[in-house]
């Protein structure tokens, strides 16, 4: 689903990852993002959806 995200959502995911200070925090957030993307959700609503 990452390739379907708008630039706003891609930036949001990358920015939120870059702000975490610990490796454990990054790993936890990555898991949450992967689960969110598997449900076809995004940080900000978007019209484009996977085919």
Secondary structure, 3 states (H helix, E strand, C coil): CHHHCCHHHHHHHHHHHHCCCCHHHHHHHHHHHHHHHHCCCCCCCCCCCCC
